[in-house]
Amino acid sequence: MRAVLMVAEKPSLAQSIARILSRGNMTSRKGLNGACSVHEYGGSFAGQSAHFKMTSVCGHVMTLDFIGKYNNWDKVDPAELFSKAPTEKKEANPKLTMVKFLQVEGRGCDSIVLWLDCDKEGENICFEVLDAVLPVMNKPRGSERTVYRAKFSSITDTDICNAMNNLGEPNRNEALSVDARQELDLRIGCAFTRFQTKYFQGKYGNLDSSLISFGPCQTPTLGFCVERHDKIQSFKPEPYWVLQAKVNHEKESSLTLEWDRVRVFDREIAQMFLNITKLAKEAKVESVSKKEKVKQRPLALNTVEMLRVASSALGMGPQHTMQIAERLYTQGYISYPRTETTHYPENFDLKGALRQQANNPYWAETVKALLSEGINRPRKGHDAGDHPPITPMRAASEAELGGDGWRLYEYIARHFIATVSTDCKYLQTTISFSIGPEHFTCIGKMVTSPGFTEIMPWHSIPLEESLPSCERGDIYPISEIKLLEKQTNPPDYLTEAELITLMEKHGIGTDASIPVHINNICQRNYVTVESGRRLKPTNLGIVLVHGYYKIDAELVLPTIRSAVEKQLNLISLGKANYHQVLEHTLDIFKRKFHYFVDSIAGMDELMEVSFSPLADTGKPLSRCGKCHRFMKYIQAKPSRLHCSHCDETYSLPQNGTIKLYKELRCPLDDFELVLWSSGSRGKSYPLCPYCYNHPPFRDMKKGMGCNECTHPTCQHSLSMLGIGQCVECENGVLVLDPTSGPKWKMACNKCNVVVHFFENAHKVRVSPETCEVCDAALVDVDFNKAKSPLPGDETQHSGCVFCDPVFQDLVELKHAAMRHPMHRGGQGKRQGRGRGKGRRLGGRPNPKKPKDKMAALAAYFV
């Protein structure tokens, strides 16, 4: 029997595909990484009986990064990142142990079928999977084929079965184009970002951005926004004048006429035209024309158009829109949402997709009418050769999808129905009038066939007052003629929809990456999203773009990135050499980088005007251990301490509050300690500003607070306050928070686990004694007599927080409420008592193997 491994891009996709191919007759189990399931069933493959195993990855298996030492910003010259710094592929999410998981499932398999998303990123993931799995699979016999690629565009029975019956091969060239893009973005982005971040954050205190980033696509995206801002700022309104006339055509009814000259910018000339026309008392009909016109139905929907409409009409950001679209796709409601194509292939089952919508209460009548009268072939659009246009593949209701999911699905469904509807037809009547020597016009529209506007009413022809029936030579009395003074208006800030259009036009990013680049400039505080989803550049964004223009305009103009994108596309088509494109592009940007570094004073001049020097920013907080003067706390991102006397800057933990810690000093360097806190429901710990930036011991890293310091005698260190191993993560230690009383808690120094205990205790102290069962440190607790929960009205007790039965009901596990997305979970996800898997630090013995009682306790939390 042949063993066949099949791999999809997401767990939900794997389940859906396996259910279709097995016809529901499958068994499922969790994989060893806990994130991916394995679905197994029997069948036939390549003319032999086969055992199928369907599983998935979670996006990219690997990510590109520099090797260890080149990730140190302080020790590496950014210029080295262009060529000298070696890169390596690392697991994208080490916690998922995806490589090990794939190897366990792939061991002993004869064939592999790749069900990754059918785009360039998907092809790249195909080869990441193959690199992990092929070494452990059974060796092929002779020239036997073992690797297969499934091509599909939707999660429907027909599409999946067709893909399984027409397996191809993964595309190495498309995968290489992604590798090239990743390496270019890594090397170019990191070099510029590291240099300008260190340069400007070392000089200015109120930049309010933790990273002054540069990106080959991100920066031109910002450039479009700043270009519009500059046009608004430089705009000078100009007055102009318009002649407006009204004629009576029925009793108590008048018709407004538009001046054929439209407007004039000279008041005296406008006044002359007014005086001339006022001499006439009647308007004469010079001509009447009637013409049938057509408003075309939309082209089939691609990604860029979906993002545009979602932003402008639904008020949804591009990143959020793509997340929802991907969810709708994996659930089988729509076809693949990443496509540049607006043309349906000849064999696409348009009627089948339309029938799915026949029972929806919002458009059932329209759909049934189309099915009975015959659908119209969609307009011929652009065929990019990737996926069919975005199409609803199965019926859905508002109750099923809810909120934004339904709003996006509804638009996709209405757009699809509109593409197979008829065009909107209307009769346009144009009447030309003469008033003295001047000519005026009046236009009216009457819909003769609404066509697609029935399903997309926002595109309908507006209802207008009907025009009078008249012929050439008819005369109408003038009821009013006047001069209107107006002025030209500046353009508004770019909307997301307009920015997406510009990015597509200039070849900045792909349909998949455009939302990421827009999200990045928002996250970096380069633009803010205003009402109407308009993007207004911040002071920092404006100064950066002006600085790039001043030094090297090509860094911000779309031309060079557009050229790079074309080269990457040639790699994917097999028409350009991967190594040559990489080498050539990096050489160009390396030269630009050196020129940028040499000319940075030009950008610095602009920065000086807009931002404050470090010495003039912030408020005095704690004393420097070198000069014993007060250092200033700079709260703007990235928060840090600056000693103006020593001209030294010290990084601090981000996304929390900083305050002085009881004026206590570090025994190693005499710096005053500060306390970082993520809030009352989170965790807090003291730290020495100098040790945090310059680790004092070999086993410490930059960015460690006192709760990770291995000083053997300092009262604030891990050695003195550590209690036991974290109940959830492998390397963390639960450390007593000495500032938390009377609501005492201990928190993990690696993850966001917080253990609340001994509420209302007067004093909690970590004892030098250890637990005989689990080697965790014992805790001495002293309660006030009136509030003591201890048995027999006792006020003092010493014991293990994990094992002591007296303490069991006084311990509660929670997750800290963190302010940053990098921290997992929210507070209160799970509750329960801590478990005794503890270890004692600072020279105490290694943890013993937990006894049966401890194993049972551990099971309680899992």
N, C-alpha and C positions, 0 to 999 in steps of 0.2 A: 504493500500500500504506500502511496506517495504522500509525504508530509508537506503541506503547503502553508507557509506563513504569509499572512496578508496584513499590511500596515496602512492605516489611515492617518489623517493629520490631527484629528481630535477624537477623544473618547466617544462623544455623542455620535459622530459620523461613523465610527467603527461599529457601534451598536446598530445603527440604522441600516448600514450596508449588509452586515451579517444577517440581520432579520430578513431582509429581502432575498438574499442568495440562499439562505437555509429554509426559506418559507416558514420561519418561526420555529423550526425544529432544531434548536441549538441549546447548548449548556453554557453558562457564563460563570466566571470566577474573577476575583481581584488579582491583579498582577503584584509582583513583589514590591513595587514602589508605591502601591496604594492609590495611585492616581489613575492608572489605566487598567481597564478590564480586558479579559481574554474570552472570546466567544468561539466555541468549538462545535463543529458539525461534520457530518460525512457527506461525500458526493463523488463526483468524477472530475478529473483534470487531465487534459492532454491525452484523452483516451484511456486513462487508468483510474481505478478507484483511488480516492484520496481522502485524507483527514485534514480538514482546514482549521487553522487557528487565526482568527481575526483580532487584531489589537490595534493600538494607535500610539502615536507620540503626542506631545503637547506643544505643537509648533516646532520651531527649530530645535534640533538635538544639540547642535554645537554653536558656539559663537566665536568670533575672531577677537583676539586680544594680544597685547604685547606680552612677552615673557616677563616674569616677576619683576626684575630690577628696573625695567623700563616703565613700570607703573608708578615709580616714585618721582613725584613732581619736583622734589627738592634736589635730587641727585642727577637728573638727566636733562641735558640741553634739548629743548623741543626740536631743534633742527635735526637731531639724530633720528627722529621718528620717521623721516621721509625715506631713509634707505638703510641705515645701520641697524636700527632696532628690529630684531627678529620677531615675527608673530607666530602664534600657535592657535590651534583650535581647542577650545575648552568647552566643557559641558555647559550648555546654556543655563541650566538650573541644576546644580550639583545635588540638591536635596532630592530630586526625582530619580537619581541614579538611572537615567534613561538608557545609557549604553549597556550597563549591566543587565537591565530588564530585557532589552532587545536581544542580548546574547543568550540569556536564559531561555527565552521563548524560541529563538532561532536555532538553537543547538539541535542538530539532528534532522533539520528540515532539508528537503530536496529542492524546493523552489520557493521563490518569494514574489508576491504580487503587490505592487506599490499603488496604493489608493490615495496618494497625497493630492492636495489641491492642484488643479491643472493650470498653473501659471509658473512664471520663472522661479519664484520663491519655492513653490512646490517641487519643481525639478531639483532645486538645490537640496531640499530636505531629503529627496529620494536618495541622493548620493551620500548624505550623512547617515541615513539608515543602512545603506549598503556597506559603508565603511565599518559599521559596528557589527553587522550580521554575517556578511560573507565569510569571514575567517572561521566561524564556528559551524557553518552549514556543511552538509555532506558535499564532498567533491563531485563535480559533474563527470559523467562517463563520456569520455571522448569529447565531441563537439556539442554535447547536449546543452540546450538552453535552460538556464535556471532563473533568470531575472526577467520579470514582466512588468509592464506599466499599464494601468487602467486609465482611460481618458473618459471623463464624464463631466456634465455641466449642471446636473440637478440630482437630487436624491429621490428619484421616482423609480418604480419597479422597471419600467421600460428602459430608462437611461442606464441604470445599474446593470441590468441583465445584458444590454447591448455592449456595455464596456467590458464585461466579463467574457463575452464571446468574441471580442475584437481587441485582444491585448496587444500592446505594442512594446516599445522600449523607452527607458528614460532618456532625456535629451541632455547630453553632456555639455553642449555649447551653451544652452540656456543656464545651466547650473554654474558654468564658468563666468558668465556675465554677472551673476549675482555675487560670486566670489570677488570679482574685480571691483564691483561697486562697494562691497563691504570693506575691502582693503583701502580703497581710495578715501572713503568717508572716514575710516578710522585714522589713517595716517595724517590726512590733511586737517580734519576736524580737531584731532587731539593736539597737533602742533600749534595751530593758531590759538585754540582755546586756552591751552596751558600758558602760552606766552602772555596773551592779553589779560587773562584772569590774574596772574601773579603780578603783572606790571601795574594794572589799575587798582586792584584791591589793596596793593601795598602803598598806594598814594591817596586814595579817596575813601571816605567813610560812609557816604550816603548813596552808593550806587543801587542799593536795594535789590541785588541779584546775587545769588550764591555762586553763579558761574557766568563769566562773560564769554559765552560760547560762540564759535564760528562753525558754520556748516556749508559745504559746497552748494546745497539746495536751500538750506534754512536761511542763509544770508541774502540771496537774491529774493526770496519770498518776503523777507523784511523790507528789502529795498523797494518793492512795489508799494508797500504801505507808506513808507516815508516819502516816496516820490509824490504820491497823492497829497500827503500832508504839506509838502513844500508848495504844491500848486495852490492849495487852500490859503496858505500863509502869504503867498506872493500875489494873490488875486486882488485886483482893484476894481470895485464895482463901477459900472458905467451906466449913466441914465440913458433911457431911450423912450421914444414916444410912439404910440399906436393909435390909429384912427379907427373908431368903432361906430358903426351905423346900425340903426334899427328901423325896420319898415313894418307897417301894419298890413297883415294879410287877411285877417278876419276881425270881427268885432271883439274888442278887448284882448286881442292877441297880436304879438309882434314877433318878428323874425330877426335874429342877430346876424349881421353880415361881417365876414372877415375881410380885412383890407389886403389886396393883392400884393402891395409893397411890403407887407408884414410889419416892418418897423423902420424908423429913421433915428439917427443919433444926434441930429441937430434940431434944437427946439424951434428956431426961427423958421426952418424949412417945414417942420411939422405944423407950425401955426399957419403957414402959408397954405398948406394943403387943406387944413380945416376951414380957413376962410373961403377957399375956392368951392369946397363941397357944400358949405352952408348956403351958398347962393342958389343951389338947386333945391327945389321943394319936393321932387319926386325921384324915385329910383326906377330905371328902365331895365327890363329883362333883355339881356343881349343874347343869351343862349341857354338851352336846357339840354343836358345830356344824361342818359341813363345807361349804366354799364353793369353787367353781372360780374361780380368778383368772387374769388375763392380764398378762404383762409385754410391753409393746408393743415391736415392732421399732423401730430408730432412724429418725428422719427422714433424708431424703437429706442428703448432706454438703455444707456450705458452708465458706467460708474460716475463719471464726472457730472453728467446731467442730474443724476440722482442726488449727488452731494450738493449741487447748486440749488435744486428745488427744496431739498430738506432744510438748507440754511435759510433761504429767502422766504419760503412759504410756511414751513413747519417750525422754524425757529430752533432747529437742532444743529449743533456743531458737527463738522465733518467727522471727527474722531468718534463721537457718540453715534452718528449715523452708521458708520461702518461696523461698529460693534453690534448694533441692532440688526443690520443687514446680514452679518455673518451668522447671528443666532437664528434668524428666519431661514437662512439657507441650510444650516445644520439640522433644523427641525423639519426640513422638507417643504416649507411654504413657498420659497422662491428659488429660482435658478442661481447659479454662481454669481455673486455680486461684484466680482472684479473683472470687468471686461471693457475694452475700448470699442467694441463692435456695435453698430447701430443698424445692422442688416441681418434679417433672418435667413438662414439657409433654406434652400428650396424644399428640403425634406422635413423641415420643422413642423411638428403637429400643432398648428395654430388652433384648429377646431377643438382638439383634445384639451388644450389649455383653457380655451374659452368656455367649454362645457363645465369645467370645474367651478366657474363663477355663476352658473345659471340659477342657483338657489339663494344667492345673497340678496337680502331684502333691499339693499341700497341700489343695486343695479340689475336685478334679475330681469326686469322688463326689457331693458336695453339689450342685454345679452341674448335673451330668447328671440327678440326681433332680428338680431344679426344672424343667429343660427338658422332661422327659418327663411330669411330673405337672401342669405349668402353673405359671407364676410368679404371684405375688400383686402386685397394683397397689400401688406404694409409698404410704405414708401421705400425706395432703394436708398440705403444708407451706406455707411463705410464698413467694409469688412476687414478687420484687423487680423483675422486668422486666429483669434484666440477662443473666446466663448461666445455663444449666442447672447443677444441682449437680455437684460434682466427681466424675467417673466414670472408671474405668479404660477406656481405648479400645483397647488392644491387649495381648496376652499378654506377660509378661516373666518372667524367671527371676532367681534370686538371683545367678547367675554373671554375668548381663548387667549388672545394676544395682549390685550389691555394697553393703556397708555401709549407711549411712543412706538411700541411694536406695532400696534394696530394702525396708528397714523401713517407710518411708513409703508406698511403693507397695503393700506387703502390707496395711497398714491400710486404705488407700483401697479396695482390691479387696474385702477382707473386709466393709467397711462397705457397699459397694454390693450385694454378694450378700445381706447381711442385710436390706437395704431391700426386696428382692423375695421374701424368705422369709416364712414364717408367724410369727405371734406365739408367744411361749413360754407354754404353759399349765401350770398346776399346781393341785393340790388342797391347800387350806389347812384344817387341822383345828385348832380351838380348843377346849380343855377348861378349864372354869372349876371351881375348887375352893373350898371354904370350910374354913377351919381356925379353929374358934371363930367369932367375929364377923367375922374378916378374910377377904378374898377374894384368891385367887391365880389365875394363868392360865398355861397352857402351850400353845405354838403349834408345830405341825409342818407341814412342806411336803413334798409329793411331786409330782415332775414327771410330767405326763401326756403332754406333747408338747414336746420341747425347742425346736422351731422355730429361730429365728435364732441361738439360743445355741450351736448346733453349730458355726457359722462364727465366732462371737464368744464363745468359751468363758469369757472373763473376765466376761461378763454372766450366766453360768449361775446357777441357783438352787443355793446351797450344799447339799451332802448333809448331812442331819440324822438324828439317831437317831429311828427310827420311834416314834410314840406308841402306847400300848396301846389295844386295843379295849375300850371301856367305855361304860357308859350312865349316865344320871342316877340318882343314889342309890347308886352303887358307892362302896365304902369302901376306902381305902388307908392302910396304916400309915405314920406319919411317921418317917423315919430321922434327920432332922436339921432343926433350925430355929435360925438364928443372926442376929445383928445385924452388918452390915458397915459400918464407918466409912470414908467416902471424902471427897474434897473436889473442889470445882469447879476446873476447869483454865482457864488463859487461852487465848485463841485463838492460833493459830500465825501466823507471818509469812505474808503473801500468797504464794501460788504464782503463777507466770506465768499458769497457766490461770485462776485466780480473778481476777487483774488484767485479763485479756482479757475476762472476763465483765462486770466492772464497767465497763470502757471501752465495751463494746458497749451495755450497759444505759443509760449516761449520754450516749451519742452523742459520745464523745471519739475522734476519728480515724475512718478508714474501714477496711474490711477490708484494704486495701493498705498503709495507713500505720501501723496499730497496731503491727506488728513494729518499725518504725523508731523510734517514740516509746519503746518499751520498751528498745530497744538504746541509744538516746541517754542515758537516765538511768543506764544501766550504764556507758557510755563516759565520762560526765562525773564518775564517781565519786560519784554521789548514792545509788546502791544497790549492793550486792554480791549475787551469785547464790550462795546457800548450797545445801547438800545438799537433794535433792528439788525443786530449781529454785525455792526460796523466795527472795523478794526482801527483803533486810534493809537498811533505810536506813542510810547512813553519818552521821557527825556533821554533815557539811556539808549533806547532804540534809535532815536533821531541822531544823537551824537555819534553813535557807532557807524551808521550809514554815511553820514557826512564825512567822518574820518576816513572811511574806505574810499570814498570818492576823491578825497584830498590826496591820499597816498597812491592808490591803485584802483581805478574805477572798475576794472574787470573782476575784482573780488566780489563786487555787489551787483554788477550787471548780469543779466541772464545769458549773455552770449556764450561765455566759456563753458558754463555748465551744460547748456544746450548741446554744444559740440561734443562734450564728454558723453552725454546720454546717447548721442548718435553712434559714437564709437562702441559703447557698451551694447547697443542694439546690434551692431555688426558682429560683435563676438557671439551673440546669441544665435545669429544666422549662419555662423561659421565662416564669415567673410573677413574677420579681423583676428589677429593673433593676440591672445590673452596677455602674454608677457610683454609684448611690444606696446600695447595700449597702456598697460599699467606703468611701465617704465617711462614712456613718453609723458603721460599726464603728471606723474609724480615729479618729474624733472621740471616741468613748467611751474608747478605750485611750489617746489623747493626754491626756485629762483625768486618767485613772488614773495615767499616767506622771508627770505634774507633781505629783500628790498623793504618789506613791511617793517621788519625789526629795525633796520637802519633809519627808517623814516617815521618811527613811532611818535616822535616829537610833534609831528603835524596833527595827529589825532589827540595828543596830550593837550595841545593848546585849546582844542574844543572842549575837552573834559574839564579843564581848569575853570572855564567860564560857567559850566553847568553844575559842577559838584564841589563839595567842600573837602579840603585836605583832612587827613586822618586826625591831625593835631587839633583841628577846630571842631571835631565831631564827637558826639557822645557825652556821657556824664561820668564824673569820677565815681569809681566803685571800690576797687581793692588796691592794696599797695604792692608795688613791684619789689621783688626780693633782691634786686641789684642796687637800685638807687633809693628804695624805701619811700618814693613819692607815689601819689595816687595814679593808677592807670585809669583810662577812660573806657567805659563799656559802650561799644557801638552796637546799637540794637538792629539797625538795618541789615538786611541779608548781605553777606553771611555775618552773623553776629560774632564779635571778637573783642579782645581787649587790646588797647594800644597805650604804650608808655612813650609819651612825647619826649621825655628826657633822654631815655636810652634809644629812642627811635626803633622800638621793637613792637611787633604785632603778634598776638597769641590767639590762635584759633580756639573756638569753643564748640561744644555740642550744639547742634541746630534744632529748630522746631520745639523750643521750650522756653522757660523763663530762667534767668540768671539773677542771683542775689548773693550778697556777702554771707559767708558762713561763719557767724559768731566771732569774726575777727581772729579766727584760729589760723596758724601758719603751718606750712609744710616743714617737717624736720630736716628735709634734705636741702632746700634752697631758700627758705625763709619767705616765699611768696604767700600772700594771704589766700586762703582757700575760698572758692565760690561754690554755691549750691545750684545744680541744674535740676529743674523739675518739669515734668510733662503735664502737670496739673494734679488736682486733688485726687482724681481717680486713677492716676498713672503712677509712675515711679520717679524717684529722685535720688541723687547721689552727689557727694562733694567731689571736687577735683582741684588739683593744683594747676594753675594755668601753664607753668613752666614744664611740669612733668607730663602734662597732656600733650604738649608739642615736642618734648624731648624726653622720651622714655628713659627712666633712670636705671632700669635693670634689663638684662638681655632677654628675659622671657616676657617682656612687655612690648607693645606696639604703640605707635603714635595714635592718639585718640582714645586712650584708656583713662578712666577716672579712678578715684580712690577705691571704688568697689572692685577694681581689677588689679590694684597695686599689690605687689608681693613683698613689700617692706615688712620685715619680721616683727617689728615692735610698734610701728605707728598705730595710734588708736583708731585711725580712720580707714586702715587698710583692709584688704580682703583677708589677710592672715588673722586679723583680730575680730572681724565682723562676719566672716563667712560661716554659714550654718551647715549646708549640705548641698548635694548635687541637685540641679533643677529637675523638677518632676516631668518636664517635657523635652527639653533639648539635651543633646549629648554633652556639650562642653560647658554649659552654664553652671554657675553656682548661685544658690540663694543667699543673699547678703542682707543682714539686718539694716533697716533704714532708721538710724538713730534719731532722725528729726520727725518721725511720723506719729509719735505719741500725742494724744492718748489712743488714737486709732492706729495701733502698731501694725507694721507690715514688713515683710522681707520680699525682696525683688530679685529676679534673675539678672545677672550682670551681662547676659548675652541676648536673651529673648525678652518678650513682653509679659512673662508670667509674674504675677504678684500674688503673694500669700498673705492674707489678712489674718491677724491673730491677736489674742489677749486685749480686746477692746476695753478701754478704761483702766488698764493696768497703770500703776504709778511709775514703775520702772521695769525695763526689760534689758537684760545683759547677757551677752554670749559668754558661756563658761569655758574655761580651758579643758574641762572634762569632755569625754566623748561617749556616745551611746555604745553599749556592748553589742547591740544587735546590728546596727547599720553604720556605725562610725561617724554619724553626724554629730555636730557639737551640741552639747546640752545647753539649755536656756534657763536662766534664773529669772523668775517673774515675781514681782512684788505688787499686790493689789491693795487698794484702799479697803478698809474693813467693810464700809457700807456698800461697796459695789463688787465685792469679791464673788466670783462664780465657783470658787474652789470648794470642795466638800468639807463639811465640818467647820464652816466659817474660817477656814485657814486663809491667810493673806499672802503666804509665800510658798513657792513650789519650784523645784528644779527638775527638769526632765527633757526628754527628746520630743520635739514637736511632731515627729513622724510616728513614734512608737508608744509614747506614754499614754495610757488610756485616760488619764486625768485631762490631758490636753486635746483629746480627739474632737470634742464638740466645740473647741475654741479656735479651730483652724479652718480657713475658707480660701479655696483657690479661685483666682480670677485672672483676667487678662487686662493688662494696663491699657487705658485709653490713650492711644498715641496720636500725634498730630501729623504724622507723615505717612504717605502710602507705602513706604518701604517696610513699615512695621506691620506684621500680620495680625489679623484678628481685631476684635474690639473687646471692650471690657465685658465681663460677665458671660462669655460664651459657654464656659463650663464651670461648674462649681463642685467643690468637694474638699476633702481633707488632703493635706500633703502626703507624699509617700516617702518611705524611708529607704531611699537609694543613695543616701548621703555620703559625702566624703568630707573630711576635715583637712584644712590646708595649714600652711605655715609650719611644716615639720611634723605634723601629726601623722599617724599611720595611714596606709592606703585603705580604702573601703573593703570591709569583709563582704563575703557573699551573703546577700540577704537570706534570712531564714524563711521558712514557709509562710510565716505570718506576714512578712514583708512582701512576699510575692503576691499574696492575696490582696494586700493593700494596693500594690501596683496595679493589679488587674481591675481594681475598683475605678481607677482613673482612666483606663484605656477603653 
